[in-house]
């Protein structure tokens, strides 16, 4: 490529299962209640069901439809997930088939709950080197790897998918900055072995997550040459409402300028940030030209942030 190419986000889309699992439903089998879950997590209900590929395809279809595009218009499909339908082939291949895409690149990317952020940056790199349109999907079905007798995990997780259509544009584009991080020495804080279920050190993750998200977000703002007051909306990973509130406090971003959907969806891992993004876009809280600060963290321990200008 002899010219600089960046990206613009053309559209977004989501998909969640029909089944709603409330806190009262969980209280029927666990030593907990609605007040305890709400106070400690901010979650009131979550969606359970479906497969990673079916949810990813539904979210991708909606994003394409909103962009006025067909599957044939896409050059590459990037699927961020930790819960692929199989070890092989890549679940992206199944999503590709479900969407009716032919002869395009399709691959999975696993960076835990930071997966969508990693996928966004990878998509920008693909655009810079020749791809015209990239469909980036974050989809997870954490319910399949959850021990539903483990209260500290069961109350948190949900299933869902979110997608964005990226389009290459001449010039630097709308991704003003980004950073990706991982510290493998912290993998023991959150993991799931083959054939096993999720295990988490919640207290230690809370402490480390707030620090790394704030540091990463501040780095992204500095690299973009903007300040907190320039940010119209913070789009954080939806892991725990108290983590989101702590991050807002330390960054100096009021909660009314923060996307929060954890009360409805729980922690959906790679789907978390695109679900929150879609919510503020569809509700009219984000307008063309607004600066968005996206930041997430997850197993690895991985974390990532980006400053994105919304619109064409």
Number of C-alpha atoms within 10 A of each C-alpha: 7 5 9 14 22 23 31 23 23 20 23 29 27 28 23 27 18 10 12 16 17 16 21 16 13 20 16 10 11 16 11 15 14 17 13 13 21 17 12 12 20 23 27 21 25 25 22 21 18 20 19 28 27 22 27 35 27 21 28 31 24 19 25 24 15 14 17 11 15 13 18 12 15 21 20 22 26 25 33 35 32 24 22 22 18 9 9 8 12 17 24 26 21 18 24 25 12 15 19 13 20 12 9 14 15 20 16 20 22 20 25 25 33 32 31 34 29 29 25 26 21 16 25 24 16 20 24 21 15 12 18 18 25 27 28 29 36 38 38 34 31 25 22 20 18 19 15 17 13 14 16 15 20 17 28 25 27 30 30 34 33 34 34 27 26 25 23 27 18 12 12 14 19 21 21 20 18 24 18 17 17 17 11 11 9 16 16 14 17 18 19 16 9 8 6 12 17 17 18 16 13 12 10 12 19 15 11 13 23 19 16 21 24 19 16 22 28 19 18 26 21 14 15 16 12 15 11 17 9 13 19 21 24 27 25 27 34 32 25 20 21 15 21 24 16 16 23 20 13 12 15 11 18 12 15 11 17 22 24 26 22 27 17 17 27 26 29 30 34 38 35 33 31 28 31 24 27 21 19 19 16 11 8 9 15 20 13 10 13 16 23 23 25 25 27 31 32 24 26 22 25 23 28 28 31 29 27 24 22 20 15 14
